[in-house]
Amino acid sequence: MKDTSSFDNPALDQLKKDFPGHRIWRSRRWDGEPGEYVATLIDPKAGVDATVMRPDPAELRAELMREAFRARGGARRLW
């Protein structure tokens, strides 16, 4: 079974660097392969939802940007 928390993934590394208010990692699927990208809130100033999951790093980045906007008092939903 692969360790999905620390394998070589530049996009994951960049997300961790850009969003320090979240613990960010890659989940593991039932078959041991890498799953969704997950961000768990550790700083209430960085977001609103406790955990967000998206299938790829670009989608997680977009959601974390929405979370930051919401945490600053922005709109609840941006779509």
C-alpha positions in Angstrom: 0.0 0.0 0.0 1.4 3.4 -1.0 1.9 6.2 1.6 -0.2 9.0 0.1 0.8 11.5 2.7 4.3 12.1 1.6 4.9 10.7 -1.9 6.5 13.0 -4.5 3.7 15.4 -5.5 4.7 19.0 -6.3 1.0 20.1 -6.5 0.4 18.8 -3.0 3.5 20.4 -1.7 2.5 23.8 -3.2 -1.0 23.5 -1.6 0.6 22.9 1.8 2.8 25.9 1.3 0.1 28.2 0.1 -2.6 27.3 2.6 -0.9 26.9 6.0 -4.2 27.2 7.9 -5.2 23.7 6.7 -3.7 20.3 7.1 -3.5 19.1 3.5 -2.9 15.5 2.3 -4.0 13.0 -0.3 -6.5 10.4 0.8 -6.1 6.7 0.1 -8.7 4.8 -2.0 -10.0 1.3 -1.0 -7.4 -0.3 -3.2 -4.5 1.6 -1.7 -4.1 4.0 -4.6 -4.1 7.8 -4.1 -7.5 9.3 -3.7 -8.9 12.8 -3.3 -7.1 15.8 -2.1 -8.2 16.7 1.4 -7.8 19.9 3.5 -8.7 20.0 7.2 -9.1 23.4 8.8 -6.6 24.1 11.7 -6.9 27.9 11.8 -10.5 29.3 11.9 -9.2 32.5 10.1 -8.4 30.4 7.1 -11.8 28.9 6.3 -15.3 27.9 7.4 -15.8 24.3 6.6 -14.0 21.8 8.8 -12.9 19.6 5.9 -13.0 19.9 2.1 -12.2 17.2 -0.4 -11.7 17.5 -4.2 -10.5 15.1 -6.9 -7.6 17.2 -8.1 -5.3 19.9 -6.7 -6.7 22.7 -8.9 -10.2 22.1 -7.6 -9.0 22.0 -4.0 -7.0 25.2 -4.5 -10.2 26.9 -5.9 -12.2 25.7 -2.9 -9.6 26.8 -0.4 -9.6 30.2 -2.0 -13.4 30.3 -1.6 -13.0 29.2 2.0 -10.6 32.0 2.7 -13.1 34.5 1.2 -15.9 33.1 3.4 -13.7 33.3 6.5 -13.2 37.0 5.9 -16.9 37.5 5.9 -17.5 37.1 2.1 -20.5 35.4 0.5 -21.5 32.0 1.8 -21.5 30.4 -1.7 -19.7 31.8 -4.8 -21.4 30.0 -7.7 
